[in-house]
């Protein structure tokens, strides 16, 4: 993935940041996930007063991708309104690893303009992977 593609994916995630529902933390996050087919799926964080029911933007985007029949993400942009970019939480890292342990993660802060790019495998060395004997289409 080239530098310009990062900017495009960041811009796509930025368009959805306003849909984030974060009345408790006031930390707004949007994600745009790019698949090997060139499709982009979106997600935002959705908080809940029962904190354990909150869903992160990354997992929301993955659910959208899977709901549309795709299974091969190649990059994800994570955009926040905080001062610095934020990485995916542990649960999101695990969910992303299920589909591509080498996915490129582009983290961006709309407040500072700061961007950081890493491979999931660089920040999540040993994901839990349980492989089924059934081949998935």
C-alpha positions in Angstrom: 0.0 0.0 0.0 1.4 3.4 -1.0 1.4 6.6 1.1 -1.4 8.2 -1.0 -3.6 5.2 -0.3 -3.1 5.8 3.4 -4.4 9.3 3.0 -7.4 8.1 1.0 -8.3 5.5 3.7 -7.8 8.1 6.4 -10.1 10.5 4.6 -12.7 7.8 4.2 -12.6 7.1 8.0 -12.8 10.8 8.8 -16.1 11.1 6.9 -17.6 8.7 9.5 -16.1 10.1 12.7 -19.1 12.3 13.3 -21.3 9.1 13.6 -19.3 7.8 16.6 -21.5 7.4 19.7 -19.3 8.1 22.7 -21.3 9.9 25.4 -19.3 8.4 28.3 -15.6 8.6 27.3 -16.0 11.4 24.7 -13.3 9.5 22.7 -14.6 9.4 19.1 -13.2 6.8 16.8 -14.0 5.8 13.2 -12.4 3.0 11.1 -12.3 2.3 7.4 -11.1 -1.2 6.4 -9.9 -1.9 2.9 -10.2 -5.5 1.4 -8.2 -7.3 -1.2 -11.2 -6.7 -3.5 -10.8 -3.0 -3.2 -14.0 -2.6 -1.1 -14.0 -0.3 1.9 -16.2 -0.9 5.0 -16.7 1.5 7.9 -17.3 1.4 11.6 -17.5 3.7 14.5 -17.3 3.1 18.3 -20.7 2.7 19.9 -20.6 3.1 23.7 -23.1 1.7 26.1 -23.8 2.6 29.7 -23.0 -1.1 30.4 -19.4 -0.6 29.4 -18.7 -4.2 28.5 -21.3 -3.9 25.7 -19.4 -1.1 24.0 -18.1 -1.9 20.5 -14.9 -0.4 19.0 -14.8 1.1 15.5 -12.4 -1.6 14.3 -14.7 -4.4 15.2 -17.7 -2.6 13.8 -15.8 -2.2 10.5 -14.9 -5.9 10.5 -18.5 -6.9 11.2 -19.6 -4.8 8.2 -16.9 -6.4 6.0 -18.0 -9.9 7.0 -21.7 -9.0 6.7 -21.0 -8.1 3.1 -19.3 -11.4 2.3 -15.7 -10.4 2.4 -12.9 -12.0 4.5 -9.6 -10.5 3.4 -8.7 -7.1 4.8 -5.4 -5.6 3.8 -5.4 -2.3 5.6 -7.4 -0.4 8.2 -7.4 3.3 9.0 -8.3 4.2 12.6 -9.1 7.9 13.1 -9.7 9.6 16.4 -10.3 13.1 17.7 -7.7 12.7 20.4 -4.4 14.6 20.4 -2.5 11.5 19.2 -3.3 8.5 17.1 -4.5 5.4 19.1 -3.8 1.8 18.3 -6.4 -0.9 18.3 -7.2 -2.4 21.7 -6.4 -6.0 22.5 -9.8 -7.3 21.5 -9.7 -5.5 18.2 -6.1 -6.8 17.5 -7.4 -10.3 18.1 -10.4 -9.8 15.8 -8.2 -8.3 13.0 -5.7 -11.2 13.4 -8.5 -13.7 12.7 -8.7 -12.3 9.2 -5.2 -11.1 8.5 -2.3 -11.1 11.0 -0.3 -9.0 8.6 -2.9 -6.2 8.1 -1.5 -2.7 7.8 -2.8 -0.4 10.5 -2.9 3.3 9.8 -3.6 5.4 12.9 -4.5 9.1 12.6 -5.4 12.0 14.9 -7.6 14.7 13.3 -6.6 17.1 16.1 -2.8 17.0 15.5 -2.7 15.5 12.0 -0.2 12.9 13.3 -0.2 9.6 11.5 1.4 6.3 12.4 1.6 3.1 10.3 2.4 -0.4 11.5 1.7 -4.0 10.7 -0.5 -5.8 13.1 2.2 -8.5 13.5 4.6 -5.8 14.8 2.3 -4.9 17.7 0.5 -8.2 18.2 3.1 -10.9 18.1 1.2 -14.0 19.2 -2.5 -13.9 18.4 -4.7 -16.8 19.4 -5.6 -18.7 16.2 -7.8 -21.7 16.3 -8.0 -23.2 12.8 -11.0 -25.2 11.8 -10.6 -28.4 9.7 -13.5 -27.2 7.5 -12.3 -25.1 4.6 -14.3 -21.8 4.4 -15.3 -20.5 0.9 
